[in-house]
């Protein structure tokens, strides 16, 4: 009986999130900020959905015996130990595009707020004051706005600020001038952006290279009237250098939504008159929260159905083309067949060759699926799309992906080849055919045939001669194992040592003793039984 997947909600998520999961899941809740409750409740769940308050580290993953996927309903993943998740075979997904509009709009709001002193004027009015002359602002019209990072959010900011009649300068080493021009932006060097911009906003990922990229040296280049805005990641703007620049008048003001440590403690610029600070509100809109929840709910559903997930952050492969997707389950099954044929011999290399029409597409997911299949029946740890490449690396197994448009007999064919430690080469091929997407085995070690992949299969390589098939049938019948289908492929030539390879589809599993008995009786060189159900 199939066990109902359990999804643990560690933080409050929108009702739309639960609706997006659909039926077929057991939903549990816990307080992710309560460490003991988290470690207790995560033990027997298949997925956990979190936001920013739940910390998932190596200890948590060790406690999660069944966990397959972590879903962060948002963009940041600072509270998830990605290497520990990968080592545990747990997929980590987030919602990378859920808050881009909200973050872009907050950026524009901060720019407008700084330009017109809105926060300071409001605070003054609340104190009963009327200081119109003190809060004279500036127009955005014809001002130069420097955007550091012209990705999805930076691009949205550029589009919105063009409506104010601003001139957009941009710096992004990964964006072409043509892309910038389509957004109405002019690509410039970073120093030029610092020198010429009236307003500077940063939208870069946080890496070793970008941390502190707006620092004392940058402030020295800026206009004394310049405004700096950061709603991206804490630490992109050096906090100590920013405080000093504001105190000494090197820049005119700043708006900061993100901090190195949150909530910020002892950050000097918080509370300064020429600074507007907000408590990490970039994704804090009803729309962004709902989009994030729905996005990760769909990812959880895909992951628990055994599919690769486009938004997985620790799985190579990316979005999967519709034409490639049917080959994922096939590649995994071929991997299990390949392993069965190796008889537990050590592997030194595995090659995944994809031939046909889909070879022009991104088929990296097929390599992941194949490796998952190769290791599923031979390692003690849980194998997933996430940690299969790591297992291969730990075992010093070289893995390669080869693509070619040339294929004979089929629109597409996937072939897995392994070299064993003794130099033996094992190869299996398969395809998906017809409108019903039937998975077929099309070759084993140079023998060609076309037989459907079934739950239980036996493969035998032997010298072809009369009576062999009858002997196999008798032994299986005596054990009450029904042969649901069978196909024999013969090697080339007509001599007495002609080889044959038989593939039998069985209605029930065959024991190792039965496989050994058949091998001995028909004097087979190689036999293998593989069950493609868990």
C-alpha positions as CSV (number, residue, x, y, z in Angstrom):
1,X,0.0,0.0,0.0
2,X,1.4,3.4,-1.0
3,X,2.1,5.7,1.9
4,X,0.4,9.1,1.8
5,X,3.2,11.8,1.5
6,X,3.4,14.0,4.6
7,X,4.1,17.8,4.2
8,X,5.1,19.7,7.2
9,X,4.3,23.4,7.4
10,X,6.8,25.0,9.7
11,X,5.5,28.5,9.3
12,X,2.3,30.3,8.4
13,X,1.6,30.1,4.7
14,X,-1.4,31.4,2.7
15,X,-4.5,29.3,2.1
16,X,-3.7,29.4,-1.6
17,X,-0.5,27.5,-0.8
18,X,-2.4,24.6,0.6
19,X,-4.9,24.7,-2.3
20,X,-2.0,24.5,-4.8
21,X,-0.7,21.3,-3.2
22,X,-4.0,19.7,-4.0
23,X,-5.3,16.4,-2.6
24,X,-3.2,13.3,-1.8
25,X,-1.1,14.8,1.0
26,X,-1.2,14.7,4.7
27,X,-0.6,18.2,6.0
28,X,1.0,18.7,9.5
29,X,2.1,21.9,11.2
30,X,4.8,22.8,13.7
31,X,6.6,25.9,15.0
32,X,9.8,26.1,13.0
33,X,11.3,28.6,15.4
34,X,11.0,26.0,18.3
35,X,14.1,23.9,17.7
36,X,13.0,20.9,19.8
37,X,9.6,20.8,18.2
38,X,11.2,21.1,14.7
39,X,13.6,18.2,15.3
40,X,10.8,16.0,16.7
41,X,8.2,16.8,14.0
42,X,10.5,16.6,11.0
43,X,11.5,13.0,11.7
44,X,8.9,11.3,9.5
45,X,7.8,13.8,6.9
46,X,8.5,13.8,3.2
47,X,8.5,17.6,2.7
48,X,8.8,20.7,4.8
49,X,7.7,24.2,3.8
50,X,9.3,27.1,5.5
51,X,9.9,30.9,5.3
52,X,12.7,32.7,7.1
53,X,12.3,31.7,10.7
54,X,13.0,28.0,10.4
55,X,16.7,27.0,10.4
56,X,17.5,23.8,8.6
57,X,21.1,22.5,9.1
58,X,22.9,19.2,9.3
59,X,21.3,18.4,12.6
60,X,17.9,18.9,11.2
61,X,18.6,16.8,8.1
62,X,20.0,14.0,10.2
63,X,16.7,14.0,12.2
64,X,14.6,13.9,9.0
65,X,14.7,10.3,8.0
66,X,12.2,10.5,5.1
67,X,12.7,14.1,4.0
68,X,12.9,14.5,0.2
69,X,12.3,18.3,-0.3
70,X,12.7,21.6,1.5
71,X,10.6,24.4,0.1
72,X,11.4,28.0,1.0
73,X,8.4,30.2,0.2
74,X,10.6,33.1,-0.8
75,X,13.9,34.0,-2.5
76,X,16.5,33.9,0.2
77,X,18.0,30.6,1.5
78,X,20.3,31.9,4.3
79,X,18.5,29.7,6.8
80,X,19.0,26.4,4.8
81,X,22.4,24.6,4.8
82,X,22.5,23.7,1.1
83,X,25.6,21.4,1.3
84,X,24.1,19.5,4.2
85,X,20.8,19.1,2.3
86,X,22.6,17.9,-0.8
87,X,24.7,15.4,1.2
88,X,21.4,14.1,2.7
89,X,19.8,13.8,-0.8
90,X,17.2,16.5,0.0
91,X,16.1,18.8,-2.8
92,X,15.9,22.4,-1.9
93,X,13.5,24.7,-3.8
94,X,12.5,28.3,-3.5
95,X,10.4,30.8,-5.4
96,X,13.0,33.0,-7.2
97,X,10.6,35.1,-9.1
98,X,7.8,35.5,-6.6
99,X,8.9,38.8,-5.2
100,X,10.5,40.6,-8.1
101,X,7.7,43.0,-8.7
102,X,7.4,43.8,-5.0
103,X,11.1,44.4,-4.6
104,X,11.2,46.6,-7.7
105,X,8.3,48.6,-6.5
106,X,9.8,49.0,-3.0
107,X,13.0,50.3,-4.7
108,X,11.0,52.9,-6.6
109,X,9.1,53.8,-3.4
110,X,12.4,54.4,-1.5
111,X,13.8,56.5,-4.4
112,X,10.7,58.7,-4.3
113,X,10.7,58.8,-0.5
114,X,14.3,60.0,-0.4
115,X,13.8,62.5,-3.2
116,X,10.8,64.1,-1.4
117,X,11.8,63.6,2.2
118,X,8.5,61.8,2.8
119,X,9.5,59.8,5.9
120,X,11.2,62.7,7.7
121,X,8.3,65.1,6.9
122,X,5.8,62.6,8.2
123,X,7.7,62.2,11.4
124,X,7.9,66.0,11.8
125,X,4.1,66.3,11.3
126,X,3.5,63.7,13.9
127,X,5.4,65.8,16.4
128,X,3.1,68.7,15.6
129,X,5.6,70.6,13.5
130,X,5.2,72.4,10.1
131,X,8.6,72.7,8.4
132,X,7.9,73.1,4.7
133,X,11.1,74.7,3.8
134,X,13.2,72.1,5.6
135,X,11.9,69.3,3.5
136,X,12.4,70.7,0.0
137,X,13.1,67.8,-2.3
138,X,14.3,67.1,-5.8
139,X,12.5,65.9,-9.0
140,X,13.5,62.6,-10.6
141,X,13.0,64.1,-14.1
142,X,16.4,64.2,-16.0
143,X,18.3,62.7,-13.0
144,X,20.8,59.9,-13.6
145,X,19.9,56.7,-11.9
146,X,22.7,54.1,-11.6
147,X,21.5,50.5,-11.4
148,X,24.0,47.9,-10.3
149,X,22.7,44.6,-11.5
150,X,20.4,44.6,-14.5
151,X,18.8,41.3,-13.9
152,X,15.1,40.6,-13.3
153,X,14.6,43.1,-10.5
154,X,17.0,45.7,-11.8
155,X,15.4,45.5,-15.2
156,X,11.9,46.1,-13.7
157,X,13.3,49.1,-11.8
158,X,14.8,50.5,-15.0
159,X,11.4,50.1,-16.8
160,X,9.5,51.9,-14.1
161,X,12.0,54.8,-13.6
162,X,12.0,55.5,-17.4
163,X,8.5,56.8,-16.9
164,X,9.9,59.6,-14.7
165,X,12.1,60.8,-17.5
166,X,15.3,59.6,-15.8
167,X,18.5,58.7,-17.6
168,X,19.4,55.1,-16.6
169,X,23.1,54.1,-16.2
170,X,23.7,50.4,-15.6
171,X,26.6,48.1,-14.6
172,X,26.3,44.3,-14.9
173,X,29.2,42.2,-16.2
174,X,26.7,39.5,-17.4
175,X,24.3,41.7,-19.4
176,X,24.9,42.7,-23.0
177,X,24.6,46.3,-24.2
178,X,21.8,45.2,-26.5
179,X,19.8,43.9,-23.5
180,X,20.5,47.1,-21.6
181,X,19.4,49.2,-24.6
182,X,16.1,47.3,-24.7
183,X,15.5,48.5,-21.1
184,X,16.5,52.1,-22.0
185,X,19.7,51.8,-20.0
186,X,23.3,52.6,-21.0
187,X,26.0,50.2,-19.8
188,X,28.9,51.9,-18.1
189,X,31.9,51.0,-16.0
190,X,31.2,50.8,-12.2
191,X,33.4,53.8,-11.4
192,X,31.6,55.8,-14.0
193,X,28.3,54.8,-12.5
194,X,29.4,55.9,-9.0
195,X,30.7,59.3,-10.3
196,X,27.8,60.3,-12.5
197,X,24.7,58.9,-10.8
198,X,22.4,61.0,-8.7
199,X,20.7,57.9,-7.3
200,X,22.4,54.5,-7.0
201,X,20.4,51.3,-6.4
202,X,22.0,47.8,-6.2
203,X,20.4,44.5,-7.3
204,X,23.2,42.0,-7.3
205,X,23.3,38.5,-5.7
206,X,25.4,38.2,-2.6
207,X,28.7,36.5,-3.3
208,X,32.3,36.8,-2.2
209,X,32.9,39.2,-5.1
210,X,29.8,41.4,-4.5
211,X,29.9,41.6,-0.7
212,X,30.9,45.2,0.3
213,X,31.1,46.3,-3.3
214,X,29.6,49.6,-2.4
215,X,32.3,50.7,0.1
216,X,34.4,53.7,1.3
217,X,36.2,53.8,-2.1
218,X,32.8,53.9,-3.9
219,X,31.5,56.7,-1.6
220,X,34.6,58.8,-2.4
221,X,33.6,58.8,-6.0
222,X,29.9,59.7,-5.5
223,X,28.4,63.1,-5.7
224,X,27.8,64.7,-2.2
225,X,24.1,64.8,-3.1
226,X,23.8,61.2,-4.2
227,X,21.3,58.8,-2.7
228,X,22.1,55.0,-2.2
229,X,19.3,52.4,-2.1
230,X,19.7,48.7,-1.1
231,X,16.7,46.4,-1.0
232,X,18.6,43.4,-2.4
233,X,20.9,41.7,0.2
234,X,22.5,42.9,3.4
235,X,26.2,43.4,3.1
236,X,26.3,44.5,-0.5
237,X,26.7,48.0,0.9
238,X,29.3,48.1,3.6
239,X,27.4,49.2,6.7
240,X,30.3,50.9,8.6
241,X,31.4,52.7,5.4
242,X,27.9,53.8,4.7
243,X,27.5,55.3,8.2
244,X,30.7,57.2,7.9
245,X,29.8,58.5,4.4
246,X,26.4,59.8,5.8
247,X,28.0,61.4,8.8
248,X,30.7,63.2,6.8
249,X,28.4,64.3,4.0
250,X,30.1,62.3,1.3
251,X,26.6,61.3,0.1
252,X,23.2,62.9,0.5
253,X,21.2,60.0,1.9
254,X,20.3,56.3,1.8
255,X,17.4,54.0,2.0
256,X,18.2,50.5,3.4
257,X,15.8,47.5,3.6
258,X,18.3,44.7,4.2
259,X,21.1,44.2,6.8
260,X,24.1,42.0,7.5
261,X,22.4,40.7,10.6
262,X,18.6,40.9,11.0
263,X,17.2,42.5,13.0
264,X,20.1,44.9,12.9
265,X,21.9,45.5,16.2
266,X,24.1,48.5,16.8
267,X,24.0,49.6,13.2
268,X,25.0,53.3,13.3
269,X,23.1,54.7,10.4
270,X,19.7,53.4,11.7
271,X,18.0,56.5,13.0
272,X,20.0,59.1,11.1
273,X,18.1,62.0,9.7
274,X,19.2,61.4,6.1
275,X,18.4,57.7,6.1
276,X,15.2,55.7,5.6
277,X,15.3,52.2,7.0
278,X,12.7,49.5,6.6
279,X,12.6,45.9,8.2
280,X,13.3,43.8,5.1
281,X,10.0,44.5,3.3
282,X,11.1,43.6,-0.2
283,X,8.8,40.5,-0.4
284,X,6.3,41.7,2.1
285,X,3.2,42.2,-0.1
286,X,0.2,40.0,-0.1
287,X,0.7,39.2,-3.7
288,X,4.4,38.2,-3.3
289,X,3.6,35.9,-0.4
290,X,0.8,34.2,-2.2
291,X,2.9,33.8,-5.4
292,X,5.8,32.4,-3.3
293,X,3.6,29.9,-1.6
294,X,1.8,28.7,-4.7
295,X,5.2,28.4,-6.5
296,X,6.8,26.2,-3.9
297,X,3.7,24.1,-3.4
298,X,3.8,23.2,-7.1
299,X,7.5,22.4,-6.7
300,X,6.8,20.1,-3.7
301,X,4.2,18.3,-5.6
302,X,6.5,17.7,-8.5
303,X,9.3,16.5,-6.2
304,X,7.1,14.1,-4.3
305,X,5.9,12.7,-7.6
306,X,9.5,11.9,-8.5
307,X,9.9,14.7,-11.0
308,X,12.8,17.1,-11.4
309,X,11.9,20.6,-10.3
310,X,12.9,23.7,-12.3
311,X,13.3,25.8,-9.2
312,X,15.5,23.3,-7.3
313,X,18.6,25.2,-6.2
314,X,20.9,22.1,-5.6
315,X,20.0,20.1,-8.7
316,X,21.7,20.7,-12.0
317,X,19.4,20.5,-15.0
318,X,17.2,23.6,-14.9
319,X,13.8,23.8,-16.6
320,X,12.9,20.5,-18.4
321,X,11.7,20.7,-22.0
322,X,8.3,18.9,-22.6
323,X,10.0,16.6,-25.1
324,X,12.7,15.6,-22.7
325,X,10.5,15.0,-19.7
326,X,9.2,11.5,-20.7
327,X,12.8,10.3,-20.9
328,X,13.5,11.0,-17.2
329,X,11.7,7.9,-15.9
330,X,13.2,5.8,-18.8
331,X,16.8,6.9,-18.0
332,X,16.3,6.0,-14.3
333,X,15.0,2.6,-15.2
334,X,17.9,2.0,-17.6
335,X,20.2,2.8,-14.8
336,X,18.7,0.1,-12.6
337,X,18.9,-2.4,-15.5
338,X,22.6,-1.5,-16.1
339,X,23.4,-2.0,-12.4
340,X,21.7,-5.4,-12.4
341,X,23.9,-6.5,-15.3
342,X,27.1,-5.5,-13.5
343,X,26.6,-8.1,-10.8
344,X,27.8,-5.6,-8.1
345,X,31.1,-5.2,-9.9
346,X,32.8,-1.8,-9.2
347,X,32.2,0.8,-11.9
348,X,34.9,3.2,-13.2
349,X,32.8,5.2,-15.6
350,X,29.2,5.8,-16.8
351,X,28.4,7.4,-20.1
352,X,24.9,8.6,-20.9
353,X,24.3,9.0,-24.6
354,X,21.2,10.8,-25.9
355,X,20.5,10.4,-29.6
356,X,17.8,11.8,-31.8
357,X,15.6,14.9,-31.9
358,X,15.9,15.8,-28.2
359,X,19.7,15.8,-28.4
360,X,19.5,19.5,-29.4
361,X,17.7,20.4,-26.1
362,X,19.0,20.5,-22.5
363,X,19.1,16.8,-21.6
364,X,21.2,17.2,-18.5
365,X,18.2,15.9,-16.4
366,X,18.6,12.6,-18.2
367,X,22.1,12.2,-16.9
368,X,20.9,12.9,-13.3
369,X,18.0,10.4,-13.7
370,X,20.4,7.7,-15.1
371,X,22.8,8.1,-12.2
372,X,20.0,7.9,-9.7
373,X,19.0,4.6,-11.2
374,X,22.5,3.3,-11.3
375,X,23.0,3.8,-7.5
376,X,19.4,3.1,-6.2
377,X,19.9,-0.6,-5.7
378,X,23.5,-0.6,-4.6
379,X,24.1,2.0,-2.0
380,X,22.7,2.1,1.6
381,X,21.9,5.8,1.6
382,X,18.8,7.3,0.1
383,X,19.6,8.2,-3.6
384,X,18.0,11.2,-5.2
385,X,18.5,13.5,-8.2
386,X,20.3,15.7,-5.8
387,X,23.0,13.5,-4.4
388,X,23.5,11.0,-7.2
389,X,26.3,13.0,-8.8
390,X,28.0,13.3,-5.4
391,X,27.8,9.6,-4.9
392,X,29.5,9.1,-8.3
393,X,32.2,11.5,-7.3
394,X,32.8,9.9,-3.9
395,X,33.2,6.5,-5.7
396,X,35.5,8.1,-8.2
397,X,33.2,7.1,-11.1
398,X,33.7,9.3,-14.2
399,X,30.4,10.4,-15.6
400,X,29.8,11.9,-19.0
401,X,26.9,13.1,-21.1
402,X,27.1,12.7,-24.9
403,X,24.5,14.0,-27.4
404,X,24.1,13.3,-31.1
405,X,21.3,13.8,-33.6
406,X,22.2,10.5,-35.3
407,X,20.0,7.6,-34.4
408,X,18.7,4.5,-36.2
409,X,15.2,3.1,-35.9
410,X,13.8,5.5,-33.4
411,X,13.1,9.2,-33.0
412,X,15.1,9.2,-29.8
413,X,17.2,6.7,-27.9
414,X,19.1,6.8,-24.6
415,X,22.1,4.5,-24.1
416,X,23.9,4.0,-20.8
417,X,27.4,2.5,-20.9
418,X,29.5,1.5,-18.0
419,X,33.1,0.3,-17.8
420,X,33.7,-2.1,-14.9
421,X,36.9,-2.3,-12.9
422,X,38.0,-5.4,-14.9
423,X,37.5,-3.5,-18.2
424,X,34.2,-5.1,-19.1
425,X,31.8,-2.8,-20.9
426,X,28.0,-3.1,-20.2
427,X,25.5,-1.1,-22.2
428,X,21.7,-0.8,-22.2
429,X,19.5,1.3,-24.5
430,X,15.9,2.4,-24.4
431,X,13.3,4.7,-25.9
432,X,9.9,6.1,-25.3
433,X,7.5,5.5,-28.2
434,X,3.9,6.2,-29.3
435,X,1.2,8.6,-28.0
436,X,1.0,6.6,-24.8
437,X,4.7,7.1,-24.2
438,X,5.6,3.4,-23.8
439,X,9.0,2.8,-22.3
440,X,11.0,0.2,-24.1
441,X,14.3,-1.6,-23.8
442,X,15.9,-1.5,-27.2
443,X,19.4,-3.0,-26.6
444,X,21.7,-4.8,-24.2
445,X,25.4,-5.3,-24.9
446,X,25.0,-5.2,-28.7
447,X,21.8,-7.3,-28.9
448,X,18.9,-5.4,-30.5
449,X,15.3,-5.9,-29.6
450,X,12.2,-3.9,-28.7
451,X,10.5,-4.9,-25.5
452,X,8.4,-3.0,-23.0
453,X,10.0,-2.2,-19.6
454,X,7.9,-3.9,-16.9
455,X,8.0,-4.1,-13.1
456,X,10.0,-7.4,-13.0
457,X,12.5,-8.4,-15.7
458,X,15.1,-11.2,-16.2
459,X,17.9,-10.9,-18.7
460,X,20.0,-13.9,-19.8
461,X,23.0,-14.1,-22.2
462,X,23.7,-17.7,-23.3
463,X,24.7,-19.9,-26.2
464,X,21.7,-20.4,-28.3
465,X,20.6,-24.1,-28.7
466,X,17.4,-26.2,-28.5
467,X,15.7,-26.6,-25.2
468,X,17.0,-23.5,-23.4
469,X,13.6,-21.6,-23.4
470,X,11.8,-24.7,-22.3
471,X,14.2,-25.2,-19.4
472,X,13.7,-21.5,-18.3
473,X,9.9,-21.9,-18.5
474,X,9.9,-25.1,-16.5
475,X,12.0,-23.6,-13.6
476,X,9.9,-20.5,-13.4
477,X,6.6,-22.4,-13.7
478,X,7.7,-24.7,-10.8
479,X,8.2,-21.5,-8.7
480,X,4.8,-20.2,-9.8
481,X,6.3,-17.3,-11.6
482,X,4.4,-16.4,-14.7
483,X,6.2,-15.2,-17.9
484,X,4.1,-12.3,-19.1
485,X,6.2,-11.7,-22.2
486,X,9.5,-12.7,-23.7
487,X,11.8,-11.7,-26.6
488,X,14.9,-13.3,-27.9
489,X,17.7,-11.5,-29.8
490,X,20.3,-13.6,-31.6
491,X,23.8,-12.6,-32.3
492,X,25.3,-12.5,-35.8
493,X,26.4,-15.7,-37.6
494,X,25.2,-19.3,-37.8
495,X,27.9,-21.2,-36.0
496,X,27.3,-23.6,-33.1
497,X,28.4,-21.0,-30.6
498,X,25.9,-18.4,-31.7
499,X,24.9,-16.1,-28.8
500,X,21.4,-15.2,-27.8
501,X,20.0,-12.7,-25.3
502,X,16.5,-13.2,-23.8
503,X,14.5,-10.6,-21.9
504,X,11.6,-12.0,-19.9
505,X,8.8,-9.9,-18.4
506,X,7.7,-11.6,-15.2
507,X,4.5,-11.1,-13.2
508,X,6.3,-11.5,-9.9
509,X,9.9,-11.3,-8.6
510,X,12.4,-14.0,-9.0
511,X,14.6,-14.9,-6.0
512,X,18.4,-14.8,-6.3
513,X,18.3,-18.6,-5.9
514,X,16.0,-19.0,-8.9
515,X,18.2,-16.7,-11.0
516,X,21.2,-18.8,-10.1
517,X,19.4,-22.0,-10.8
518,X,18.4,-20.8,-14.3
519,X,21.9,-19.6,-15.0
520,X,23.4,-23.0,-14.0
521,X,20.8,-25.0,-15.9
522,X,21.1,-23.2,-19.3
523,X,24.9,-22.5,-18.7
524,X,24.4,-18.7,-19.2
525,X,27.3,-16.4,-19.2
526,X,25.4,-13.5,-17.7
527,X,22.0,-13.3,-15.9
528,X,20.3,-10.5,-14.2
529,X,17.0,-9.9,-12.5
530,X,15.8,-6.3,-12.0
531,X,12.7,-5.1,-10.2
532,X,11.7,-1.6,-11.3
533,X,9.4,-1.1,-8.4
534,X,10.4,-0.1,-4.8
